[in-house]
Amino acid sequence: MIQEEQISKLRTAIEQAVGKTMDTYKDFDVLSDRILARVGEMVSRNTLRRIWGKLNDNTVPRTSTLSILSRFLGYANFEQFCNNNKNVDVDSSPVLGRRLSVPDGLTPGDRLRLTWQPDRVCDIEYNGSLHFVVINSKNTRLLPGDTFLCALIVENAPLYLDQLQRKGQPPMVYVCGKKTGVRFERLTS
């Protein structure tokens, strides 16, 4: 039997990861889209509303659905989420951002969208051997064609781009999301 306490912790962790409380239809539509983009599996708006208690039909969420939500946070499944959060106080525990180990999690040609405050967006493509190229950017100093090295991306933490190269300039280090951290999502082709 799935315990409500663990589901409550999962809801709280997701709200902390997305940076907002889930209240409106639009919130659940956006979350559904982000889950699909990040995990590659669909969880409907109404299923999410049931898990958040916004639709009261007395159904218990399936473990498979809770595992999809756990993968959204970077865990292998719901069981791993529960094991890692057994003695965690829901109200006071920080949630560590999910991690993306570049050598283990990406193949050449994979694209990511990086976002950070205020209103910064940068699409990047992985070229292998820890090398990335900027494809598009909005409200950042990064320009399409810039290249850099990066081995690890931790959500909600600053992202350090090593050996950032721009035509005609020496390599430098660039920090994305120094104050609020970055978020990342995989882009589908």
C-alpha positions, 0 to 999 in steps of 0.5 A: 500500500502506497503511503500518503506521506510519501506521495505528499513528499513527492508532490512537495519535491515536484513543486520545489523542482518546478518552482511553483505550487500546483493550483490551476488547470494551466499549472497541471498542463505545463507540468504534464508537458514538462514531464513528457519533455523530461522523461518521455512519458505522458501523465495527463492533467487529470491524473496529476490533479488526482494526485494533488487532490484537486479531483476527488474520486478516491482512486489511489495512484498507480506505482507506475505513475508515481515512478514517472513522477520520481524519474522527473525528479531524477530518481530511478523509480518511486521506490528509490524516491521513497528510500531516499526520503524515508526520514526527510521532513517534508517542510524543512528539507531542501530537495537536491536538484536532479543531475545529468552526468554528460558522459553517461546521459547524453549522446552526440546530437542530443539537445537541451534547453537551459533556463534561469532567472530572469527569463534566460533561455539557451538551447544547446547541442551536445557534440561528444567529449563534453563539448557543446555548441549554443544553438539559440539563446534569449536574454543571455550573453551566450551567442549561437555558435559559442562552444564550451565544455561541461561534464555535469548539470545539476538542476537548481545550482549554478552551471559552470561552462568551461572554455567558452569560446567565441570567434576571435576571443580567448577561452573563458569561464561563464556561469549560468544561473549564479543566483538561482541556479539553472533548470534543464529539459531535453529537446525532442527532434 
